[in-house]
Amino acid sequence: MIRLIGRSEIDAAACLVAAVALGAAAQRADHRADRLQAAQDRVNAVLTAPDARTVTAPVKTGGQGTVVVSRRQDRAVVLLSSGLRRPPPSRAYELWLMGEDGARPAGMVRRTSKPMVLDGVGRSSRVGLTVEPAAGSPRPTTQPIMLAALPRT
């Protein structure tokens, strides 16, 4: 026996599909908002730390970098000004924590307008910025275009 589907059943199925899609979109938006809030909380924790110290350094290719370090939290926040030019498509900016033991990667700069939290500052004495291959590098391959000396306390 063949049963024909009526218009009301099609409408009900369309409503169900729309409700499921909207629910999934709302859940993704909630997760994105939670991640953004967690990232903002990490930035704020460094910026408001009692031992937070700020340094600013020029970027040789334009703009400047501001670094706020909290030695107690073992973190730093880096914000690069909008005056920083985009690197060529095959290149990217990479941050480095530098000290007596050399330089170690601290993160790729995806957007200059977004503060970046660097974990594990340790005994680093400087934060550097270089132009590297787009995928990053385990060691700097170019001279730093920014060097910011980190305060000890």
N, CA, C and O atoms as a GROMACS GRO file, in nm:
protein
  612
    1MET      N    1   0.083  -0.116   0.000
    1MET     CA    2   0.000   0.000   0.000
    1MET      C    3   0.089   0.124   0.000
    1MET      O    4   0.183   0.134   0.080
    2ILE      N    5   0.062   0.216  -0.085
    2ILE     CA    6   0.136   0.341  -0.098
    2ILE      C    7   0.059   0.451  -0.028
    2ILE      O    8  -0.061   0.469  -0.049
    3ARG      N    9   0.132   0.523   0.057
    3ARG     CA   10   0.069   0.632   0.131
    3ARG      C   11   0.128   0.762   0.082
    3ARG      O   12   0.250   0.775   0.076
    4LEU      N   13   0.048   0.856   0.048
    4LEU     CA   14   0.095   0.987   0.003
    4LEU      C   15   0.118   1.077   0.124
    4LEU      O   16   0.041   1.076   0.221
    5ILE      N   17   0.224   1.154   0.117
    5ILE     CA   18   0.256   1.245   0.225
    5ILE      C   19   0.181   1.375   0.202
    5ILE      O   20   0.184   1.431   0.092
    6GLY      N   21   0.114   1.421   0.303
    6GLY     CA   22   0.036   1.544   0.292
    6GLY      C   23   0.121   1.668   0.317
    6GLY      O   24   0.233   1.660   0.367
    7ARG      N   25   0.066   1.781   0.280
    7ARG     CA   26   0.136   1.910   0.295
    7ARG      C   27   0.170   1.938   0.440
    7ARG      O   28   0.278   1.990   0.469
    8SER      N   29   0.083   1.905   0.532
    8SER     CA   30   0.110   1.932   0.674
    8SER      C   31   0.227   1.848   0.726
    8SER      O   32   0.303   1.893   0.811
    9GLU      N   33   0.242   1.727   0.675
    9GLU     CA   34   0.354   1.642   0.715
    9GLU      C   35   0.485   1.697   0.659
    9GLU      O   36   0.588   1.692   0.727
   10ILE      N   37   0.483   1.747   0.538
   10ILE     CA   38   0.602   1.809   0.479
   10ILE      C   39   0.640   1.933   0.557
   10ILE      O   40   0.757   1.956   0.586
   11ASP      N   41   0.540   2.014   0.592
   11ASP     CA   42   0.566   2.135   0.672
   11ASP      C   43   0.624   2.099   0.808
   11ASP      O   44   0.716   2.166   0.856
   12ALA      N   45   0.572   1.996   0.870
   12ALA     CA   46   0.621   1.954   1.001
   12ALA      C   47   0.766   1.905   0.990
   12ALA      O   48   0.849   1.936   1.076
   13ALA      N   49   0.797   1.829   0.886
   13ALA     CA   50   0.933   1.781   0.866
   13ALA      C   51   1.028   1.898   0.841
   13ALA      O   52   1.140   1.898   0.893
   14ALA      N   53   0.987   1.996   0.763
   14ALA     CA   54   1.070   2.114   0.735
   14ALA      C   55   1.095   2.191   0.864
   14ALA      O   56   1.206   2.240   0.888
   15CYS      N   57   0.993   2.204   0.948
   15CYS     CA   58   1.008   2.273   1.076
   15CYS      C   59   1.107   2.197   1.167
   15CYS      O   60   1.189   2.259   1.234
   16LEU      N   61   1.098   2.066   1.167
   16LEU     CA   62   1.188   1.986   1.247
   16LEU      C   63   1.333   2.003   1.201
   16LEU      O   64   1.423   2.020   1.284
   17VAL      N   65   1.356   1.999   1.070
   17VAL     CA   66   1.490   2.018   1.015
   17VAL      C   67   1.542   2.157   1.051
   17VAL      O   68   1.658   2.171   1.091
   18ALA      N   69   1.458   2.258   1.038
   18ALA     CA   70   1.499   2.395   1.071
   18ALA      C   71   1.532   2.407   1.220
   18ALA      O   72   1.630   2.473   1.256
   19ALA      N   73   1.452   2.346   1.306
   19ALA     CA   74   1.476   2.352   1.449
   19ALA      C   75   1.609   2.285   1.486
   19ALA      O   76   1.684   2.338   1.568
   20VAL      N   77   1.637   2.172   1.426
   20VAL     CA   78   1.763   2.102   1.453
   20VAL      C   79   1.881   2.187   1.406
   20VAL      O   80   1.980   2.199   1.476
   21ALA      N   81   1.870   2.246   1.286
   21ALA     CA   82   1.977   2.330   1.232
   21ALA      C   83   2.000   2.453   1.320
   21ALA      O   84   2.114   2.489   1.349
   22LEU      N   85   1.892   2.516   1.363
   22LEU     CA   86   1.906   2.634   1.450
   22LEU      C   87   1.965   2.596   1.586
   22LEU      O   88   2.045   2.671   1.642
   23GLY      N   89   1.925   2.483   1.637
   23GLY     CA   90   1.980   2.437   1.764
   23GLY      C   91   2.130   2.410   1.754
   23GLY      O   92   2.206   2.447   1.843
   24ALA      N   93   2.172   2.348   1.645
   24ALA     CA   94   2.315   2.321   1.624
   24ALA      C   95   2.391   2.452   1.609
   24ALA      O   96   2.501   2.466   1.664
   25ALA      N   97   2.336   2.547   1.535
   25ALA     CA   98   2.402   2.677   1.517
   25ALA      C   99   2.413   2.750   1.651
   25ALA      O  100   2.516   2.811   1.679
   26ALA      N  101   2.309   2.744   1.732
   26ALA     CA  102   2.313   2.809   1.863
   26ALA      C  103   2.418   2.745   1.953
   26ALA      O  104   2.487   2.814   2.027
   27GLN      N  105   2.428   2.614   1.947
   27GLN     CA  106   2.528   2.544   2.029
   27GLN      C  107   2.669   2.583   1.985
   27GLN      O  108   2.755   2.606   2.070
   28ARG      N  109   2.694   2.590   1.853
   28ARG     CA  110   2.826   2.633   1.804
   28ARG      C  111   2.856   2.776   1.848
   28ARG      O  112   2.968   2.806   1.886
   29ALA      N  113   2.756   2.863   1.842
   29ALA     CA  114   2.775   3.002   1.885
   29ALA      C  115   2.809   3.008   2.034
   29ALA      O  116   2.893   3.088   2.075
   30ASP      N  117   2.743   2.926   2.115
   30ASP     CA  118   2.773   2.921   2.259
   30ASP      C  119   2.917   2.875   2.284
   30ASP      O  120   2.987   2.933   2.367
   31HIS      N  121   2.960   2.772   2.212
   31HIS     CA  122   3.097   2.722   2.229
   31HIS      C  123   3.198   2.828   2.186
   31HIS      O  124   3.299   2.848   2.252
   32ARG      N  125   3.170   2.896   2.075
   32ARG     CA  126   3.259   3.002   2.027
   32ARG      C  127   3.265   3.115   2.130
   32ARG      O  128   3.373   3.167   2.158
   33ALA      N  129   3.152   3.153   2.185
   33ALA     CA  130   3.148   3.258   2.288
   33ALA      C  131   3.225   3.216   2.412
   33ALA      O  132   3.295   3.297   2.473
   34ASP      N  133   3.213   3.089   2.452
   34ASP     CA  134   3.288   3.038   2.568
   34ASP      C  135   3.438   3.044   2.543
   34ASP      O  136   3.515   3.084   2.631
   35ARG      N  137   3.481   3.004   2.422
   35ARG     CA  138   3.624   3.010   2.389
   35ARG      C  139   3.674   3.154   2.387
   35ARG      O  140   3.783   3.181   2.438
   36LEU      N  141   3.597   3.246   2.330
   36LEU     CA  142   3.636   3.386   2.328
   36LEU      C  143   3.645   3.443   2.470
   36LEU      O  144   3.738   3.518   2.500
   37GLN      N  145   3.552   3.408   2.555
   37GLN     CA  146   3.553   3.456   2.693
   37GLN      C  147   3.674   3.400   2.768
   37GLN      O  148   3.739   3.472   2.844
   38ALA      N  149   3.704   3.272   2.747
   38ALA     CA  150   3.820   3.212   2.813
   38ALA      C  151   3.949   3.280   2.767
   38ALA      O  152   4.038   3.307   2.848
   39ALA      N  153   3.960   3.309   2.638
   39ALA     CA  154   4.079   3.379   2.586
   39ALA      C  155   4.089   3.518   2.645
   39ALA      O  156   4.197   3.562   2.684
   40GLN      N  157   3.977   3.588   2.653
   40GLN     CA  158   3.977   3.723   2.712
   40GLN      C  159   4.013   3.718   2.860
   40GLN      O  160   4.083   3.807   2.909
   41ASP      N  161   3.967   3.617   2.931
   41ASP     CA  162   4.001   3.602   3.072
   41ASP      C  163   4.151   3.581   3.091
   41ASP      O  164   4.210   3.633   3.186
   42ARG      N  165   4.214   3.504   3.001
   42ARG     CA  166   4.359   3.483   3.009
   42ARG      C  167   4.434   3.614   2.988
   42ARG      O  168   4.530   3.643   3.059
   43VAL      N  169   4.390   3.692   2.890
   43VAL     CA  170   4.453   3.822   2.864
   43VAL      C  171   4.436   3.913   2.985
   43VAL      O  172   4.533   3.973   3.032
   44ASN      N  173   4.313   3.923   3.037
   44ASN     CA  174   4.285   4.011   3.150
   44ASN      C  175   4.364   3.971   3.275
   44ASN      O  176   4.405   4.057   3.353
   45ALA      N  177   4.384   3.841   3.295
   45ALA     CA  178   4.459   3.795   3.412
   45ALA      C  179   4.602   3.849   3.410
   45ALA      O  180   4.656   3.886   3.514
   46VAL      N  181   4.663   3.853   3.293
   46VAL     CA  182   4.800   3.907   3.282
   46VAL      C  183   4.797   4.058   3.298
   46VAL      O  184   4.877   4.115   3.372
   47LEU      N  185   4.704   4.124   3.228
   47LEU     CA  186   4.700   4.270   3.230
   47LEU      C  187   4.672   4.327   3.369
   47LEU      O  188   4.718   4.436   3.402
   48THR      N  189   4.599   4.253   3.450
   48THR     CA  190   4.563   4.304   3.582
   48THR      C  191   4.647   4.242   3.695
   48THR      O  192   4.621   4.268   3.812
   49ALA      N  193   4.746   4.161   3.659
   49ALA     CA  194   4.832   4.100   3.762
   49ALA      C  195   4.907   4.207   3.840
   49ALA      O  196   4.950   4.306   3.780
   50PRO      N  197   4.923   4.191   3.971
   50PRO     CA  198   4.993   4.292   4.051
   50PRO      C  199   5.136   4.318   4.004
   50PRO      O  200   5.188   4.428   4.021
   51ASP      N  201   5.200   4.217   3.945
   51ASP     CA  202   5.338   4.234   3.900
   51ASP      C  203   5.349   4.265   3.750
   51ASP      O  204   5.459   4.262   3.694
   52ALA      N  205   5.238   4.294   3.685
   52ALA     CA  206   5.239   4.320   3.540
   52ALA      C  207   5.325   4.441   3.507
   52ALA      O  208   5.313   4.546   3.570
   53ARG      N  209   5.411   4.424   3.407
   53ARG     CA  210   5.496   4.533   3.360
   53ARG      C  211   5.481   4.541   3.209
   53ARG      O  212   5.469   4.439   3.141
   54THR      N  213   5.482   4.663   3.155
   54THR     CA  214   5.460   4.686   3.013
   54THR      C  215   5.584   4.744   2.948
   54THR      O  216   5.649   4.833   3.002
   55VAL      N  217   5.616   4.692   2.830
   55VAL     CA  218   5.723   4.748   2.748
   55VAL      C  219   5.670   4.762   2.605
   55VAL      O  220   5.585   4.685   2.561
   56THR      N  221   5.722   4.860   2.536
   56THR     CA  222   5.684   4.883   2.397
   56THR      C  223   5.812   4.888   2.315
   56THR      O  224   5.912   4.945   2.359
   57ALA      N  225   5.808   4.830   2.197
   57ALA     CA  226   5.925   4.829   2.110
   57ALA      C  227   5.881   4.855   1.966
   57ALA      O  228   5.774   4.809   1.925
   58PRO      N  229   5.961   4.928   1.890
   58PRO     CA  230   5.926   4.952   1.750
   58PRO      C  231   5.947   4.826   1.667
   58PRO      O  232   6.032   4.742   1.696
   59VAL      N  233   5.867   4.815   1.562
   59VAL     CA  234   5.884   4.709   1.463
   59VAL      C  235   5.952   4.774   1.344
   59VAL      O  236   5.903   4.874   1.291
   60LYS      N  237   6.064   4.718   1.301
   60LYS     CA  238   6.144   4.779   1.196
   60LYS      C  239   6.068   4.803   1.066
   60LYS      O  240   6.099   4.896   0.992
   61THR      N  241   5.968   4.721   1.038
   61THR     CA  242   5.894   4.734   0.913
   61THR      C  243   5.769   4.820   0.927
   61THR      O  244   5.692   4.834   0.832
   62GLY      N  245   5.749   4.877   1.045
   62GLY     CA  246   5.633   4.963   1.068
   62GLY      C  247   5.551   4.918   1.186
   62GLY      O  248   5.535   4.798   1.210
   63GLY      N  249   5.500   5.013   1.260
   63GLY     CA  250   5.418   4.982   1.376
   63GLY      C  251   5.503   4.960   1.499
   63GLY      O  252   5.622   4.992   1.503
   64GLN      N  253   5.438   4.904   1.599
   64GLN     CA  254   5.507   4.875   1.724
   64GLN      C  255   5.443   4.755   1.792
   64GLN      O  256   5.332   4.715   1.760
   65GLY      N  257   5.517   4.700   1.888
   65GLY     CA  258   5.466   4.590   1.967
   65GLY      C  259   5.463   4.631   2.113
   65GLY      O  260   5.554   4.697   2.162
   66THR      N  261   5.358   4.591   2.181
   66THR     CA  262   5.346   4.615   2.325
   66THR      C  263   5.341   4.479   2.393
   66THR      O  264   5.265   4.391   2.353
   67VAL      N  265   5.422   4.464   2.497
   67VAL     CA  266   5.428   4.338   2.570
   67VAL      C  267   5.402   4.368   2.717
   67VAL      O  268   5.464   4.456   2.776
   68VAL      N  269   5.308   4.295   2.775
   68VAL     CA  270   5.281   4.302   2.919
   68VAL      C  271   5.318   4.166   2.975
   68VAL      O  272   5.266   4.063   2.932
   69VAL      N  273   5.409   4.166   3.073
   69VAL     CA  274   5.456   4.040   3.130
   69VAL      C  275   5.422   4.033   3.278
   69VAL      O  276   5.433   4.131   3.351
   70SER      N  277   5.380   3.914   3.320
   70SER     CA  278   5.361   3.883   3.461
   70SER      C  279   5.449   3.763   3.491
   70SER      O  280   5.419   3.651   3.449
   71ARG      N  281   5.557   3.786   3.563
   71ARG     CA  282   5.649   3.677   3.596
   71ARG      C  283   5.582   3.577   3.689
   71ARG      O  284   5.606   3.457   3.679
   72ARG      N  285   5.497   3.625   3.780
   72ARG     CA  286   5.428   3.533   3.873
   72ARG      C  287   5.337   3.437   3.796
   72ARG      O  288   5.327   3.319   3.831
   73GLN      N  289   5.272   3.487   3.692
   73GLN     CA  290   5.183   3.402   3.613
   73GLN      C  291   5.259   3.325   3.505
   73GLN      O  292   5.203   3.235   3.442
   74ASP      N  293   5.386   3.361   3.483
   74ASP     CA  294   5.469   3.297   3.382
   74ASP      C  295   5.409   3.315   3.242
   74ASP      O  296   5.415   3.226   3.157
   75ARG      N  297   5.351   3.435   3.221
   75ARG     CA  298   5.285   3.465   3.094
   75ARG      C  299   5.314   3.607   3.052
   75ARG      O  300   5.349   3.693   3.132
   76ALA      N  301   5.297   3.629   2.921
   76ALA     CA  302   5.304   3.763   2.866
   76ALA      C  303   5.192   3.778   2.764
   76ALA      O  304   5.148   3.681   2.704
   77VAL      N  305   5.148   3.901   2.746
   77VAL     CA  306   5.050   3.933   2.642
   77VAL      C  307   5.120   4.024   2.543
   77VAL      O  308   5.184   4.121   2.582
   78VAL      N  309   5.107   3.992   2.415
   78VAL     CA  310   5.168   4.071   2.308
   78VAL      C  311   5.058   4.126   2.219
   78VAL      O  312   4.967   4.053   2.178
   79LEU      N  313   5.067   4.256   2.191
   79LEU     CA  314   4.975   4.319   2.097
   79LEU      C  315   5.058   4.396   1.997
   79LEU      O  316   5.138   4.482   2.034
   80LEU      N  317   5.040   4.364   1.870
   80LEU     CA  318   5.111   4.433   1.763
   80LEU      C  319   5.019   4.535   1.701
   80LEU      O  320   4.902   4.508   1.677
   81SER      N  321   5.072   4.653   1.674
   81SER     CA  322   4.988   4.762   1.623
   81SER      C  323   4.944   4.734   1.479
   81SER      O  324   5.003   4.652   1.408
   82SER      N  325   4.841   4.803   1.440
   82SER     CA  326   4.786   4.786   1.306
   82SER      C  327   4.881   4.840   1.199
   82SER      O  328   4.858   4.818   1.080
   83GLY      N  329   4.987   4.912   1.239
   83GLY     CA  330   5.084   4.963   1.143
   83GLY      C  331   5.175   4.856   1.086
   83GLY      O  332   5.253   4.883   0.995
   84LEU      N  333   5.166   4.736   1.139
   84LEU     CA  334   5.248   4.626   1.091
   84LEU      C  335   5.195   4.578   0.956
   84LEU      O  336   5.077   4.543   0.944
   85ARG      N  337   5.281   4.578   0.856
   85ARG     CA  338   5.239   4.535   0.722
   85ARG      C  339   5.220   4.385   0.716
   85ARG      O  340   5.283   4.309   0.790
   86ARG      N  341   5.133   4.342   0.625
   86ARG     CA  342   5.113   4.199   0.603
   86ARG      C  343   5.238   4.140   0.539
   86ARG      O  344   5.298   4.201   0.450
   87PRO      N  345   5.278   4.020   0.584
   87PRO     CA  346   5.392   3.956   0.518
   87PRO      C  347   5.348   3.899   0.382
   87PRO      O  348   5.229   3.888   0.355
   88PRO      N  349   5.444   3.863   0.297
   88PRO     CA  350   5.407   3.799   0.170
   88PRO      C  351   5.328   3.670   0.197
   88PRO      O  352   5.337   3.615   0.306
   89PRO      N  353   5.252   3.622   0.098
   89PRO     CA  354   5.166   3.504   0.120
   89PRO      C  355   5.239   3.379   0.171
   89PRO      O  356   5.180   3.300   0.244
   90SER      N  357   5.364   3.361   0.134
   90SER     CA  358   5.436   3.241   0.176
   90SER      C  359   5.508   3.260   0.309
   90SER      O  360   5.580   3.170   0.355
   91ARG      N  361   5.490   3.376   0.372
   91ARG     CA  362   5.560   3.409   0.496
   91ARG      C  363   5.459   3.446   0.605
   91ARG      O  364   5.342   3.473   0.576
   92ALA      N  365   5.505   3.446   0.729
   92ALA     CA  366   5.419   3.481   0.842
   92ALA      C  367   5.506   3.538   0.953
   92ALA      O  368   5.628   3.517   0.956
   93TYR      N  369   5.443   3.610   1.044
   93TYR     CA  370   5.514   3.660   1.161
   93TYR      C  371   5.512   3.552   1.269
   93TYR      O  372   5.412   3.485   1.291
   94GLU      N  373   5.627   3.538   1.336
   94GLU     CA  374   5.637   3.442   1.446
   94GLU      C  375   5.699   3.512   1.566
   94GLU      O  376   5.796   3.586   1.554
   95LEU      N  377   5.641   3.486   1.683
   95LEU     CA  378   5.694   3.540   1.808
   95LEU      C  379   5.788   3.439   1.872
   95LEU      O  380   5.773   3.318   1.856
   96TRP      N  381   5.886   3.494   1.946
   96TRP     CA  382   5.988   3.410   2.011
   96TRP      C  383   6.011   3.458   2.153
   96TRP      O  384   6.012   3.578   2.180
   97LEU      N  385   6.029   3.364   2.242
   97LEU     CA  386   6.078   3.395   2.376
   97LEU      C  387   6.228   3.370   2.372
   97LEU      O  388   6.272   3.260   2.337
   98MET      N  389   6.305   3.471   2.409
   98MET     CA  390   6.450   3.463   2.394
   98MET      C  391   6.518   3.484   2.529
   98MET      O  392   6.475   3.564   2.611
   99GLY      N  393   6.625   3.410   2.549
   99GLY     CA  394   6.701   3.422   2.674
   99GLY      C  395   6.837   3.358   2.659
   99GLY      O  396   6.886   3.338   2.548
  100GLU      N  397   6.897   3.326   2.771
  100GLU     CA  398   7.030   3.265   2.771
  100GLU      C  399   7.035   3.133   2.694
  100GLU      O  400   7.138   3.098   2.638
  101ASP      N  401   6.923   3.062   2.693
  101ASP     CA  402   6.917   2.931   2.626
  101ASP      C  403   6.882   2.944   2.478
  101ASP      O  404   6.859   2.843   2.411
  102GLY      N  405   6.878   3.064   2.425
  102GLY     CA  406   6.844   3.085   2.285
  102GLY      C  407   6.699   3.126   2.268
  102GLY      O  408   6.635   3.176   2.361
  103ALA      N  409   6.649   3.104   2.149
  103ALA     CA  410   6.511   3.143   2.115
  103ALA      C  411   6.423   3.019   2.104
  103ALA      O  412   6.465   2.916   2.050
  104ARG      N  413   6.301   3.031   2.155
  104ARG     CA  414   6.205   2.922   2.137
  104ARG      C  415   6.074   2.980   2.085
  104ARG      O  416   6.034   3.089   2.125
  105PRO      N  417   6.007   2.905   1.996
  105PRO     CA  418   5.884   2.957   1.936
  105PRO      C  419   5.779   2.987   2.042
  105PRO      O  420   5.759   2.910   2.136
  106ALA      N  421   5.711   3.100   2.026
  106ALA     CA  422   5.606   3.139   2.120
  106ALA      C  423   5.470   3.152   2.052
  106ALA      O  424   5.369   3.173   2.119
  107GLY      N  425   5.466   3.139   1.920
  107GLY     CA  426   5.338   3.144   1.852
  107GLY      C  427   5.343   3.219   1.721
  107GLY      O  428   5.423   3.311   1.702
  108MET      N  429   5.257   3.177   1.631
  108MET     CA  430   5.242   3.244   1.502
  108MET      C  431   5.142   3.357   1.518
  108MET      O  432   5.041   3.342   1.587
  109VAL      N  433   5.169   3.468   1.455
  109VAL     CA  434   5.079   3.583   1.461
  109VAL      C  435   4.978   3.568   1.348
  109VAL      O  436   5.013   3.577   1.230
  110ARG      N  437   4.854   3.546   1.384
  110ARG     CA  438   4.748   3.530   1.283
  110ARG      C  439   4.684   3.664   1.250
  110ARG      O  440   4.660   3.695   1.133
  111ARG      N  441   4.656   3.743   1.353
  111ARG     CA  442   4.596   3.876   1.334
  111ARG      C  443   4.665   3.972   1.428
  111ARG      O  444   4.675   3.947   1.548
  112THR      N  445   4.713   4.083   1.373
  112THR     CA  446   4.786   4.178   1.456
  112THR      C  447   4.696   4.249   1.554
  112THR      O  448   4.744   4.300   1.656
  113SER      N  449   4.568   4.255   1.527
  113SER     CA  450   4.477   4.329   1.616
  113SER      C  451   4.433   4.248   1.737
  113SER      O  452   4.361   4.298   1.823
  114LYS      N  453   4.476   4.124   1.745
  114LYS     CA  454   4.432   4.035   1.853
  114LYS      C  455   4.547   4.012   1.951
  114LYS      O  456   4.656   3.973   1.910
  115PRO      N  457   4.524   4.036   2.082
  115PRO     CA  458   4.630   4.008   2.179
  115PRO      C  459   4.662   3.859   2.183
  115PRO      O  460   4.573   3.775   2.173
  116MET      N  461   4.789   3.829   2.197
  116MET     CA  462   4.833   3.690   2.207
  116MET      C  463   4.891   3.666   2.346
  116MET      O  464   4.968   3.747   2.396
  117VAL      N  465   4.854   3.555   2.407
  117VAL     CA  466   4.909   3.517   2.536
  117VAL      C  467   5.024   3.419   2.512
  117VAL      O  468   5.006   3.317   2.445
  118LEU      N  469   5.140   3.452   2.567
  118LEU     CA  470   5.256   3.363   2.558
  118LEU      C  471   5.272   3.294   2.693
  118LEU      O  472   5.293   3.361   2.794
  119ASP      N  473   5.264   3.164   2.694
  119ASP     CA  474   5.281   3.086   2.817
  119ASP      C  475   5.427   3.045   2.834
  119ASP      O  476   5.502   3.036   2.736
  120GLY      N  477   5.467   3.022   2.958
  120GLY     CA  478   5.600   2.972   2.985
  120GLY      C  479   5.710   3.073   2.960
  120GLY      O  480   5.813   3.040   2.901
  121VAL      N  481   5.689   3.196   3.006
  121VAL     CA  482   5.790   3.300   2.988
  121VAL      C  483   5.920   3.261   3.057
  121VAL      O  484   6.029   3.284   3.005
  122GLY      N  485   5.908   3.201   3.174
  122GLY     CA  486   6.026   3.154   3.246
  122GLY      C  487   6.130   3.263   3.266
  122GLY      O  488   6.098   3.373   3.311
  123ARG      N  489   6.254   3.232   3.233
  123ARG     CA  490   6.364   3.327   3.250
  123ARG      C  491   6.393   3.406   3.122
  123ARG      O  492   6.498   3.468   3.110
  124SER      N  493   6.302   3.402   3.027
  124SER     CA  494   6.323   3.476   2.902
  124SER      C  495   6.349   3.623   2.932
  124SER      O  496   6.289   3.681   3.023
  125SER      N  497   6.439   3.681   2.856
  125SER     CA  498   6.473   3.822   2.876
  125SER      C  499   6.418   3.912   2.766
  125SER      O  500   6.417   4.034   2.780
  126ARG      N  501   6.372   3.852   2.657
  126ARG     CA  502   6.318   3.930   2.545
  126ARG      C  503   6.208   3.854   2.473
  126ARG      O  504   6.200   3.731   2.478
  127VAL      N  505   6.124   3.931   2.406
  127VAL     CA  506   6.028   3.876   2.310
  127VAL      C  507   6.070   3.931   2.175
  127VAL      O  508   6.092   4.051   2.159
  128GLY      N  509   6.082   3.841   2.078
  128GLY     CA  510   6.120   3.882   1.944
  128GLY      C  511   6.012   3.850   1.843
  128GLY      O  512   5.927   3.765   1.866
  129LEU      N  513   6.017   3.919   1.730
  129LEU     CA  514   5.924   3.897   1.620
  129LEU      C  515   6.008   3.884   1.493
  129LEU      O  516   6.090   3.971   1.463
  130THR      N  517   5.986   3.775   1.419
  130THR     CA  518   6.057   3.754   1.294
  130THR      C  519   5.958   3.723   1.182
  130THR      O  520   5.841   3.694   1.207
  131VAL      N  521   6.007   3.728   1.061
  131VAL     CA  522   5.929   3.686   0.944
  131VAL      C  523   5.980   3.547   0.907
  131VAL      O  524   6.098   3.528   0.878
  132GLU      N  525   5.890   3.450   0.909
  132GLU     CA  526   5.925   3.310   0.888
  132GLU      C  527   5.840   3.247   0.779
  132GLU      O  528   5.745   3.310   0.731
  133PRO      N  529   5.873   3.123   0.738
  133PRO     CA  530   5.784   3.051   0.648
  133PRO      C  531   5.643   3.046   0.708
  133PRO      O  532   5.628   3.044   0.830
  134ALA      N  533   5.542   3.044   0.624
  134ALA     CA  534   5.403   3.053   0.671
  134ALA      C  535   5.368   2.947   0.776
  134ALA      O  536   5.284   2.972   0.862
  135ALA      N  537   5.431   2.831   0.770
  135ALA     CA  538   5.402   2.724   0.867
  135ALA      C  539   5.480   2.740   0.996
  135ALA      O  540   5.460   2.662   1.090
  136GLY      N  541   5.569   2.837   1.003
  136GLY     CA  542   5.650   2.856   1.122
  136GLY      C  543   5.783   2.787   1.111
  136GLY      O  544   5.812   2.719   1.012
  137SER      N  545   5.864   2.804   1.214
  137SER     CA  546   5.999   2.750   1.214
  137SER      C  547   6.038   2.714   1.357
  137SER      O  548   5.996   2.781   1.451
  138PRO      N  549   6.120   2.609   1.374
  138PRO     CA  550   6.163   2.574   1.510
  138PRO      C  551   6.268   2.670   1.565
  138PRO      O  552   6.286   2.679   1.687
  139ARG      N  553   6.336   2.743   1.476
  139ARG     CA  554   6.435   2.844   1.513
  139ARG      C  555   6.419   2.963   1.421
  139ARG      O  556   6.376   2.947   1.306
  140PRO      N  557   6.452   3.082   1.468
  140PRO     CA  558   6.442   3.198   1.379
  140PRO      C  559   6.531   3.182   1.255
  140PRO      O  560   6.646   3.140   1.266
  141THR      N  561   6.475   3.214   1.140
  141THR     CA  562   6.553   3.207   1.015
  141THR      C  563   6.587   3.346   0.963
  141THR      O  564   6.660   3.359   0.864
  142THR      N  565   6.534   3.449   1.028
  142THR     CA  566   6.564   3.587   0.989
  142THR      C  567   6.596   3.666   1.115
  142THR      O  568   6.568   3.622   1.227
  143GLN      N  569   6.654   3.783   1.096
  143GLN     CA  570   6.681   3.872   1.208
  143GLN      C  571   6.549   3.926   1.262
  143GLN      O  572   6.456   3.951   1.185
  144PRO      N  573   6.538   3.943   1.393
  144PRO     CA  574   6.414   3.997   1.450
  144PRO      C  575   6.384   4.137   1.396
  144PRO      O  576   6.474   4.221   1.382
  145ILE      N  577   6.258   4.160   1.367
  145ILE     CA  578   6.214   4.293   1.326
  145ILE      C  579   6.161   4.370   1.447
  145ILE      O  580   6.132   4.489   1.438
  146MET      N  581   6.148   4.300   1.559
  146MET     CA  582   6.113   4.363   1.686
  146MET      C  583   6.180   4.285   1.797
  146MET      O  584   6.180   4.162   1.796
  147LEU      N  585   6.237   4.356   1.893
  147LEU     CA  586   6.292   4.297   2.015
  147LEU      C  587   6.243   4.380   2.132
  147LEU      O  588   6.271   4.500   2.139
  148ALA      N  589   6.172   4.318   2.223
  148ALA     CA  590   6.124   4.386   2.343
  148ALA      C  591   6.189   4.323   2.465
  148ALA      O  592   6.172   4.204   2.490
  149ALA      N  593   6.264   4.402   2.539
  149ALA     CA  594   6.329   4.353   2.661
  149ALA      C  595   6.224   4.336   2.770
  149ALA      O  596   6.147   4.428   2.797
  150LEU      N  597   6.221   4.220   2.832
  150LEU     CA  598   6.122   4.192   2.937
  150LEU      C  599   6.177   4.234   3.073
  150LEU      O  600   6.289   4.198   3.109
  151PRO      N  601   6.098   4.310   3.148
  151PRO     CA  602   6.141   4.346   3.285
  151PRO      C  603   6.150   4.221   3.370
  151PRO      O  604   6.077   4.124   3.348
  152ARG      N  605   6.240   4.223   3.467
  152ARG     CA  606   6.256   4.108   3.556
  152ARG      C  607   6.148   4.105   3.663
  152ARG      O  608   6.108   3.996   3.704
  153THR      N  609   6.101   4.217   3.707
  153THR     CA  610   5.997   4.217   3.812
  153THR      C  611   5.885   4.309   3.776
  153THR      O  612   5.789   4.322   3.852
   0.00000   0.00000   0.00000
